C-alpha cells in the first residue's frame, strides 16, 4: 500500500521525511548548545533518530521508484458504440508497459479501463452491475481480487497514463470498462505471452469487434485504384475527399479550403468501424503518413494580400479515374491534378488570371519545378503559375 502511495503522489513522503530529518537534527543541535557540556543523552537520541529516518528515506526512495518500462506504449481509446480501439493488445510475461487510455467517445459517456485476471471476465461484468453508495468514489472499480490495474473514470476527451507490469504467467487477460451497463460489451483481450490468431475469429473480443474486423478486411480487398471517396476524415474539414491512387499512394484533399491536407502510403482507409457510428465518425488512414500540410481551416492553397478572401470550390472532373479539382480565389482560376509514382505524389497546378507573383502553400518537403521558396510558400511569376508542378516524396 505504501509503495502505491509513494508512486502515485510523486515521492511526496520522501520529501517530507527529508525535511523532518533536518528539523530533528537542528533540534538536537539546539539542545546540545543549551548545555555547557556534551550531553550523552542528546547525542544518543540524535544518532538513533538519524539512523531511523535515514532508513525511512531509503525505503521511500526505493518504494517511489517507477518500474523500468521495457515495451512499447499501448494506447487504448474508448470510442463510440461502447468499444475499445484496439479491441486487443499484446505483452510479454513480466514486461512493464506504459498504457495510455483516452476517452474519445463522441457521446460524452464516462469510461474507465480495468485490467483483470484470465477467466474473470464474467465475474467482473456481474460485479460492475452491483452499484453501492461508494461506487462513484471508487470510479466504479469493483472490489474484486481479479482487478490487477485500473485507470480513473474519465469523462469525454480526458486521458490518463499508467504503467502495468504483466504477470509472469502467460494467458489471455482482459481490459474492461466497469461503468454500470458497459462491461457486458465493452472489453478487449490482452494477450500475455500467447499468440493471437485472426482477429475476425477471436472469441475473446466482442462479436461486433470481430464483425468490424471482417468488414475491414473486405473493404481493404475491395479498394480499386484509382478510387474517390467522400467521408469524414480525421484532421480535415467536413468536405474532405479521400483518393486512393496507383502505387499504393493516398491523399486527403479538403474542398472546404481547397488544398491538399495530407498524404500517406500503403492501405487506404479504415472503414470497418463506421458500421456502429451515428454517421459522423471519422475514417482513419491505414497506411503511413509521409506528408502533412498542417495549418488550419483558414489556410488556403493560394495566399492573397487580403486574408478575408476565401476560395470558391467549383467541383472536380474525372481524368483517367482521378479527380481534377477546380476552384477560384481572388480573381484566379485554379485547377489541381494529383497523380502518383512509386516515389510519391506529383501535383500539377494551373493558375490563370494572375497579374502579379503568386504565393502557393507548400509546407514541408515539397519540391517545385519553378519559383522561389519563401518559408512555407513557393512564389511564382504569372507565367510560371500556369505550369507549376510540385513533387512530394514518400520517403
N, C-alpha and C positions, 0 to 999 in steps of 0.2 A: 504493500500500500504506500509506504514512504517513498519507494522508488518511483512509483507513478506520479506522486505529488511533486517530487523534485523535477521529473522530466516535464510535466505539464506547466509548472509555474516558472520555468526559465531559471532554475537554480536559485530561487529566492531564499530558501533556507540556508544555503551555503553562505550568502552574503550576510544574513542575519547573525549566524554563528561567528563569522569572522569579525563582525562589529562587536558582538558580545565578548569575544575573547580579548579584544583590545581594551574594552572598558574594564574587565575584571583585572587585567594586568595593571592598568592605571590605578585602580582602587588599591591593589596590593602595594604598589609603589608608594601611594599616599599614606597608607598605614605605617609603612616602614619609616617614612620620613618624619612621622609624628612621634617617634620614639628616639631616644638618644643613643640607643644601642641596637645592634641587629636583633630582630625578633624571630626566633626559630619557628614559632607557630605561623607567622605570616609567610615566612619563606616556604614552609612545608605546604601551606594552603595554596600559595602561588604555583608551586610545582605541580601539585595534584590537579588543580583546576586547568592548568595549561595542558597537561597530558590528556585529560578528559576531553577538552574542547578540540585539541588537535586531532584526536581520534574521530570525533564527530565531523570535523571538517573534511577529513579524508574520506569518511563514509559518504557524506553528501556529494563530494566531488565524483566519487565512483557511481553513486546512485543517479546523479544528474547526467552522466554521460550517455549520449544517444547511441543506440546500436549502430554499427557500421553498415551503411547501405551497400548491398552487393549486387543489386539487379537494377534494370531499367525501371523508371517510374511507370506505374499503372494508372491511367486516367479513366475514370468511370463517370459517365454522365447520367443523370436522371432526365429522361426525355418524355415527350408527350405520349399518352396512352399507357401510363404506368409501366414503363420499360426502362431497363438499364442498357446503356450503349457503351461498350460492347456487352453482349449477353454472356460472355465467358472470358476468362483470363488464365494465365499460366504462371507458375512459380516453381522453384526447386525447393526440396525439403531443407529447412533451416535457413533459407535465404531471407534477407531483410530488404524490403522494398518500400519505396515512398508511394503511398496511394494519394491520388488527387481526386477528390469527389466534388462534382459540380452539379448543382441543381439547375438544369436548363429546360425544365418543364414549362412551356408557354402558358399552361393553365394556372400557374402560380400555386400549385399544390406543394405542401411541405414534404420532404423526403429525408430519410437517413440511410446510412449504409452500414449494415451489421454483418460481420464475417462470423460464420458458425462452423461447428464441427461436422464431419461427414455423418450422414444418416439422421441428422436432426432437423431437417427442413420442415417436416410436417409438425413436429412438436413446437418449433418456433412460430410457425404460421398460426397454430392454435393459441399459443401464449400471447401473440400480438393482439388477439381479439379480447383478451382479458384486461380491460381498462380499469385501473384503480385510481384512487384520489390523487396519488403522487405520480401517475404515469407521465403527465406533461412535464413535471420537474425532472424526470429521468429521460426526457426526449423520446419517450415511448420505447425505450430499450427494455425488453423482457428481463425479469430476474430469473435467468436460466443459466445453468452451468455450461451449456453448449456455446454461449457467446464468447468469442475469442477477442474481438476488437470491434470498435464501432466509431462512427462519426457522431457529431451532434445532429440535431434535427435542423435541416437547412430550409430556409424559405427560398422563393424564386430568385435566381441569379446569384445566390450565395455559393461559396465554395469553401472547402477545408482540405488540409493536408495532414496526413498522419503516417507513421511508419508501422509496418506489420512484419513480424518475423514468422514465417511459415513453420508449423510444427515439423519435426523430423520424420514423422510418419506420413508416407505418401497416401494420397487419397483424393477424392473429389469433394472439396469443401463448397460452401455456397456463400454468396453475399445476397442479402435480402433487405428490403425496406419494411420495417416493422411499424410504420404508422398505421393505425387501425384501418383495416379494409384493403391494405395494399399488398400484404405479404403473399396472398394466395396466387397472385400472378406476377408480382414484381420481384424477381430474383434472378440471379445469374450463377454460373458454375465457375469455381476457382479450382483449376487442376494443379495439384501439387505433386510433382514427380510422376504424373500419369499422362500418357499420351492422349491427345484429343483425336477424335475421328471427324468425319464430315459434319459440319455444323447443322446441316439440314436434317440429319438423322440423330442428333444429340438429344436423348430423352432427359438429360439433366438440366435443360433450359426450357422455358415456357414454349408451348406449342406455337404461339404467334411469332416467336423469335425464329423457330425452325422454318415456319412458312415464309417469313420475310427473307431468310437466307436463300430459300429455294427460288423465290421470285427474283431476288437479286442475281442469282446465277443465270436464270432465264433471260433477264433483262440484259445482262452482260453479253450473253451469246447472241442476243437479237440485234445488237448495235450494228448498223450498216454504215460504213463510211464512204462518203461524207454524210452527215446527218445533222439536222437542226432541231432543237427542242426549246420551247418556251416553258420556263419553270422558275419558281422561286429558288434563287441560288444564294449561298452564303457569301457575305461580303460584297453584295451588289444590290442595286435597287430593284423594285418590283417589276421593272420592264426588262429584266435580264434575258439574254438569249445565249444558250449553250450550243456550241458547234463542235462536232466530232469530225476531225479531218483524217485524211490518209496519214500513214506513217505513225499512227498512234499519238497524234498531236491533237490537243483540245484547247478551246478558249471560251471565255465568257465575255460577251460584248453587251454593254449596257445601253439600251435605247433611250433611257432617261436622260443621260448626259452625253450620249453619242460618243462613246470611246471604249477601247479595249480595257477591261478591268484586270484580268489575269489569264495566264496560260499554264497548262500542265501536260505532262507526257504520261502515256500509259492508258489505263482503263478510263472509261467515260464518267458516268455519274452513278452515285448510289441512290437508286430509286426504290429499292425493296422496302425501305422503312416507311414510305409515304402512304402505304395502304391503310394505316390506322390513324392517319392525320385528319384534321378538320379542314384541310385544303390549303393551309398556309405554311406547311413545313418546308424548310429549305432543303433542297437536294445538295449533296456534298460531292466534290470531285473525288474520284477513286484513285487517281494516279499521283504523280509527284509534281508539285508546282515548281516551275522554273522561272517564272516572271510574274511580278505583281506591280501594277501601276500605282498602287496606293491612292493618295488623295481622298477627296470626299465627294458629296453629291454636287458640289459647286465647282468641281474640277472638270474642265472640258478639254476635248482634244485640241481645240484651237484657242489660243489665248488672245483676247482682244484688249484694247485700251479701256473699254467700258465693261467692267465686271458684271453689270446688270443684264447684258445681252446674253440670252440663252440660245442653245441650238434648237432647231426645229426639225425633228425627225420626220423623214419622208417615207420610210419603209426600206425594203430591200427587194432586189430581183435575184433570181436563181441563175447562176452561171456555172455550168458543169457540176451541178448538185450543191454548190456552195453559195452563200449569200453575199451579194454586193450591196453594202449599206449606203444609203444616201441621206444627206441632211444639209440644211442651210444654217449659216450663222453669220450675222453681221454683214450681209451682202455677199458672202462667199458661198459657193455651192461645192459640196464635198462628196466624193464617192470613195469608199474604202473596201478593198477586196483582199481577203486574207487567205493565203494558201500555205502549204507545209512542204518541208523536205525532211529527210531523216535527221537533219541537224537542228530544226526549229521552225519558226514561222517567218513568212515573207508577207509584208503589208504594202500593198500598192495604194498610194493616196493620190488622188487627182483633185486639186483645189483650183477652181476657176473663179474669176471675178476679182482677183487681188490687184491692187494698185500700189501696194507698199509691201515691205517684207512681212512674212507670216511666221508666227511662232507656234510650233507643233509640240504638244506634250509628248515627251519621250523619256520618262524617268527610268533610270537603271541601265541595264546592259542592252541598249537599243542602238544599232549601228545604221546610220543613214548613208545613202549613196551620194547625197549632195547636202549643202548647207553647213552651218556652223553651230556647234553645241554651246549653249549658254545655260549652265545648270541643268535643270530638268527639261529644257526645251531645245528644239532644233530650229534655228532661224533660217528660212529660205527666201530667196527672191521670188517675185511674182512668176517669173518664168520657170524657176526650179520647182515651184509649188505644183505645177501641172503634171509633174512626173516624179514625185518623191517616193522612194522605196525604203522601207525600214526592215531591218533584219533583227530578229530576236533569237539568239542562240539558246538551245535547250540545255547546254552544258556550260 
